[in-house]
Amino acid sequence: MTTETHTQTQTHTMADPWSASDPADRLFALVVVWCPRAPERVGEVVLVPAVGQWVLGRGDPSADDPFPRLLPCRQRPDGLAPAGPLRMPSVSRVQWLLSASGEGLSVSVVGRCATRVNGARATGDVEVREGDVLELARKVVFRVSTRPSRLAAVDGPLHPFGGPDDDGLVGESPGAWSLRQEVAFAAPRRAHVLVHGPSGSGKELVARALHARSLHPGGPFVARNAATIPEGLVDAELFGHARGYPHAGMPEREGLIGAADGGTLFLDEFAELPEALQAHLLRVLDAGEYQRLGETRTRRSSFRLIAATNRPLATIKHDVLARLPLVVEVPELAERIDDVPLLARHLLRRIAAEDPALATQFFVGGRATGEPRLTARLVRALLQHDWATNVRELEAWLWRAMRGQGTALDLATVPTSTVSSSPSSAWLAWRGTDPAELPAEVVQACLDEHNGVQETAWRALGLSSRYVLVRLIKKHGLVVRKTPT
């Protein structure tokens, strides 16, 4: 047991609740997701032991406490660091009595600060489960979660709590730390990598982290969305072609593989390449050897392929998949929902850094380096939303919230879904979005509004060509409907 862990139970003489715990054991936890007077606390956790009754409230442990007192901590791979007691004046010293109870937590509300569960006023004894939101009115909001008693260790120094790491990855949840572990293992290896995860989860960010931590971080990072490459031009795009091929006067093309020599080739939406075309990569993945179209001599490229897809791994040709032995799984937002407030803060700071007017309106001190002001109602909605397209959708919510006229981002300015139920407007907010992140219903809505005319629909969606729209239609199995005139 670490000294930091013991801080949670130092008042009473009792058996150490963590001594027999295994990192695989999961405990109920209250994760701080909103705390306007102490925003640096967002991401801290109160771990609730599986046995006994516990006090949560204002101040340090005392001999007068009826039960051992729980204190917030910062859970990281190097252990549990005490974060100090709650200091809100209107919160009672004994505010809640907590105990683990089967599949949830039993909460006895005994203090004077109003308690809300999922937005509704709560008194007396209540039962909460993972995913519920507990609020001490206008002071602090917790999400009921589960956590391992300890996180597995990682190599290297840790970044500042709650902020982005050196690779831009944000999060303090077990899912975020697991992802960092996978990146740390895969990055310095020579083997090709497959980054697998749902749409909008940050696969390109992971790919760039793999490159930055690779054996050749100073080499080129060449990125291309494979879904946008026309089938008849795949070989030319990948391998390049000689001058004058296939027509006189054509300039020489280096190709993506040649351009990535000494670095990384990142192919997003890799599974969208037909299997027959995936097979063209087998030799170059094995030995780095390839030929440009129109040439007879063999060239070599010392590159590392990082392929990414949100499709099942079975959609990749089996012998190509065998040449991508390192698989990095990027969790969906639902698997790391505790990180949503930290991600929201990071996204808002990035947006405000490019738009001082928004920083002036919504940030404490009027600067993007400060803290964004979010209402508890908005945070609760963000935590309980079903994120279909993950971080991409979260950013869309935040943009809509910034249309408000007040000084805090609030739910009142955010629609219940990023895709409107009205077909005539559903696609508008997604114009210019990366094709890989476009939900099927958005593409269908745009097609329907334009009466199935693909030539106008792809332009309306801000796609680079009609061919991209055709690929999306095939990918999602959409129906091109035309109304007779």
N, C-alpha and C positions, 0 to 999 in steps of 0.2 A: 504493500500500500504506500502511495506517495504522501508526503506531507500535505500537498495541496488537496488531495482527496479527503484527508482527515479533517480539514477545516469545516466541512459540512456537518460534522457530528461531534465537535470538540466539547460541547457542554456536558453531556451525560456520559456516565461510565457504562459502556455497553460494548458488545462484540462489534468488531469492525464490519460494516455491511458490505464492504467491497473485497474483503480478504479471500473469500471463496469464489469470487466472480471470475468468469472467463470472458475474454474479449468477444466471444460469440454470444454471450448472454445479452439479452435486450431488456432495458429498463424503460419505464415511462419517464418522460422528460417534459418539462415546460420550457419551450424555446422563446426567448424574448424576440418579438417581431416588430414591436413599435414602442418607443419610449422617447417622446419629444423632448423631455428635459435632460435626458442623458442618452442621446442617439448612439453613442459609442457602445452601448450595451446591446444593441441589436445583434443577434447571433449567439448570445450567451445562453446557457442552459441551466436549469435546475433539475438535477437527476433525482428521481424518487426511488429509494430502495424498495425491493420487492416485499419486505417484511416490516411491519411496524407502522406507527402513526407519526406524522412529522408536521412541524410548524413552518409556515411561510408568512413572512410579514416584514415590517420595518425594523431596521437596526440589527445590531450584533447579537450573538447568542447570550443568554442570561440564565442565571440560576433559577429565575422565576418562570422560565419557559415550561409549559405543561408537558411538552414532548421535545425531542431533539429538533433543532432548527436547521432548515435547509438554506443554503446560500448559493446564489448564482456563481457559475464558474465558466471559464472558457475552455471548452473541450477541443484539444488538438492532439496530434500524434505524439507530442512530447509529454502529455499528461493533462491533468485537470488543474488549471491555474485559477486561484480564488479571484473573483471579480469584485468582491466587496458587497456588503449588504444593501438592500433597498433603502433609500433615504427619503422617500416621498412623505411629507408631513401628514397628509390626510390618510395615509395607509396605517392601519393599526399594527401594533407590534405582533399581535397574534391575529392575522387577517384570515388565513385559511388553515384548516387542518387537513392534511393530505394522507391518503393511504392507497396503495395499489390494491385493486379489487378485480380479480379475474381478468377480463378483457379491457378494463379501463381503470380510471382513477375515481376514488370517492373524495369529494371536496365538501367540507363543512365550512360554510361561510359564517364566521363569527365576528369579523371586524366591521368597522364603521364605513369603510370605503365601499361604494356600490359595486357589486359584481355583476357582470353580464356574461352569459354563455351564448356564443353565436349571435350576439347582438341583443338578446332578450335578458331582462333583469332576472337575477337568480338570488334566492335566499335559502337559508337552511341547508339541508344536505342534497347535493346533486351528484349525478354520475356523468362523467365525461369519457370520451373515447378518443383514440388517435384521429386527428383531423379537426377536432373541435377547437374553438377559439375562446379563451378565457380573458376577460378584460377587467382590470381595476379602473373604473371609469375615469377617463381623461388622464390617466397616469401611465399605465403600461398594459400591453397586450401580449399574451402568451399563446402559442400554438401547442396543443397536446400532441406529442410525438413519441417515438420510441428511439432509443439510442443504444449502441453497445456500451458497456461500462468503460471500455477503453478503445481507442483507435490504434490500428497497427502503425508502427513507426515508419517514417519516411526518411530518406537521405537528404542531407543539405539543410541550410538555414530556412526558417519559416518566415513568410511575409507578414506584414502588419495585419493584425486581426481584423476581419471583416472586409478587407480591401482586396483588390486584384493581386494575384501573384505576378511574378516576372513574365509569365506567358499570357497574362490577361485573363486567366481563369478566376472566377469569383465563386466563393461559397465556403462555408464551414461545416456543412453537413457531412455525414459519412459517405454519401454518394460522391460529393465533390472531392473528398480526400482519396477515395478509391480511384477516381479518374486520374488524379495527379500521380498516384502510384503506377498506374498503367502507362502513363506518358513517360514517367521517369525510367521505367524498365525498357520500353520499346525504343525510346529516342536514340540512345547511343549504339544500338545494334545496326548491323549492315543489312539485315533482311528487309524485304519489302513489307509494307504495312497495309492492312485494311482497317479503316475507321468506320465503325458501324453504329448507327444511331438514328433516331427518328428525325423527321424534318424540323428544322429550326432549333436543334439542340446544341449547335456550335461545332459541327464537324470540321469546318475550315479553320476555326480557331485552334482546335486540337492539332490539325495538320501543321499549322504554322509553329505550334509549340514543339512538335516532333522535329521539325526542321531546325528550329533555333537551338535545340539541345542535341542535334545529331553530330556525327563525326566531322561534318563539313558545313557548319552553320554559315560560313562566309560564301558558300556557293549559291548559285541561282535558285530561286523558288519559282517554278513555272506552274501556274494554275490554269485549269481549263475545266469547264463544265462539259462532261462527255455527252450529256443529253442534247447539247446544241450543235454537235458535229454531224453534218449530213452523212448518211450511210455511205454514199459514193465517194466521200472525201476523207474518210477516216484514215486510210493509209497515208495520204498526202499530208494530213494534219499531224499525224504522229511521227512519220519518218521523213517527211520532206520530199522534194523532188529536184531533179537536175534542171539546169537552165535550158529553156527551150522545150521542156516536157510538160504536158503532152502536146503543146502547140508551140510553134516557132514564136519567139519573142517573149515567152513566159519567163519571168525572173526566177532565179534559184530560190528554193524555199528550204530553210534549215530544218524545220519540223520541231515538234515539241520535245522529242527525245534528244535531239541534238542540242537544243537550247538548254536542256536541263543537265547537260554534262557537267559533272563535278558538284551536283547539287540534288535538288528534289523536284520530281514531277508529281504534281497533285492533280488527280483526275476525280472531280466530284461527279456524283450520280453515275458511278462506274457501271453499275448493273444495267443501265439503259443501253449500253453497247450490246448489240446482238452477239450471241455466243460465237458465231462464225468470225466476227471481227475481234472479239476478245482473244480468240486463238492466235491472231496475228502477233500477239505480244509474247508468246511463249518463248521464242528464241532470245529475244532481247532481254527478257526477265531472267533467263538462265545465264547468259554469257555476256550480255551487253552489246551483242552484235546485231546489226540491222543494215538494210540497204535503202537508200533513197530511190524513189521511183525514177526510172530512166537511167539508173546507174548499175554497173555490174560489180563494182568493188564494194567490199564489206567495210562498214564503218563501226566504230566502237563508241559507246557512251557509258561513262561511269556515273550512273544516276541511281537514285532510289525512288521507287514508285510508292506513293501514298494514295491509295484508292479509297473513296468514300461512297457509301450508299445507305439509303434508308430501307432498302428492299431486303427480303429474307436472303440469307447467304446462299440458299439453294438456287437463286436466280443467276449466280455467277458460275460460269463454266467450271466444272470440278477440277480440271487440271490447271486452270488459271488460279483458282482459289488456293490450290496447294502451293502455289508460288507466292502467296501472301500469308506467310505463316504467323505473323504477328497481328493479332486482332485487338484493337482498342475499342471497347464498348463505351459509347457516350450515353449516359442515362438521360431519359426524358425528364422533363421538369417535374412530373408527378412523383418521380423517385427522389427528388431533392427539393420538395416544396418548401422546406424550412429556409432555403436560400433565396426565395422570391424577394423578400424585402431588401436583402443585400444586392441582388441583381438589379432591382428597381433603382436603388440609389446609384449604382454604377452607371446604368443606362442614362439616368437623368443627368448625372454629372457630365457624361460625354455629350449629351444633347445640349446642355446649357453652356458648355465650353465653347460651342460654335454659335450660340445664340444668346448674347448677353441680356437681351430683353426678358427671356424666360428665366434666366438666373435672377434678375432683379425682382421678378414677380413671385417666384416660387421658392427661392433659397434664402435661408437665414443669412443675413449679412449681404444679400444681393450678389453673391459670388458663387461660381460653379464649384469651387473647392469646398464650400460649406455644406450644410445639410439641407436636403429638400424637405419641404413641409408637405406631409401626407396626412390625411385624416385617418382615424382609426377605422372608420367605415370602409374606406377604400382599401386599406391593408387587409381587412377581413375578407373583402370580396376577392382580392388577388389570391389569398391563400385558399379560398374555397372554389375557385374557378377550375373548370376542366380544360387544361391547356392543350388544345388540339395541335398547334404548331409551335409550342414551347416558347423559347426566348423571343423568337420573332413575333409571336402573338402578344407577349408581355410588353414589348416595345410599342406595339400598335395601341394597346390599352393606355399606356402612359402618354402617347401623343394625343389621344382623344381627351384624356384628363386635363392636358395643358391648354385645352380650348376654353377652360373655365375663366371666369372674371375675378375670382377671389385670389387670396394669397396662398391658399393651400390646395393641393390636388385632391379632388373629392370624387366620390362615386357618382354624384348627380350628373356629371358631365360625361360619364362613360356608358355606352350602350351595353346591354346584357350579353352581347356577342360581338366579336370583331367582324362577323359576317352577318349583314343585315338579312332579315327575313324577306325583305322586298327584293325580288330579282332585279329590278331596275337600278338598284344602287349597291348591290352586294359587292360588286367587283371594284368599285371606284377607289376604295381605300387601299387596294392591293396593286394599283397601277405602278409599274416599274419594279415590282418585287422580283427577286431571284426566282426564275421558273421552278427551281427545285422546291421552293417554299410555298408555291401557290396551291391552296387546297382545291380538291376536285369541285366543290360546290361553287367556288369563285369563278373558275374557268367556265363551268356550265352556265352560270348566271350571265356571264358576258356573252357567251355564244347565243343564249336564248334572246337576250336583248337585241343582238344584232342579227336576229333571224337566221342564225346558222351561217352567216357569210364570214368565212374565216379570214378573208383578206382585210376586212375592217376590224374583226375581233382581235387579231393579234396586235394591231396597232393600238387599239383601245386599251389593251392590257399592258402596253409598253414593252412588248417582247421584241427581240432583235430580228426575228424573221417569222414568216408563216410556218416554216419548217418546225420551229420550236413549239408552236401551237399544235401542229399535227402530232408531235411526239407526246405532248401532254394529253391530248385526246386519247391516244393509244394507251398511254400509261394508266390513266384513270378509267378507261372503258366508257368514255362519255358518248352521249348521243347528240349528233348534229341535227337539230330539229329546225325545219323550215315551215313557216306558215304560208299556205297557198295565198296568192294575191288575186 
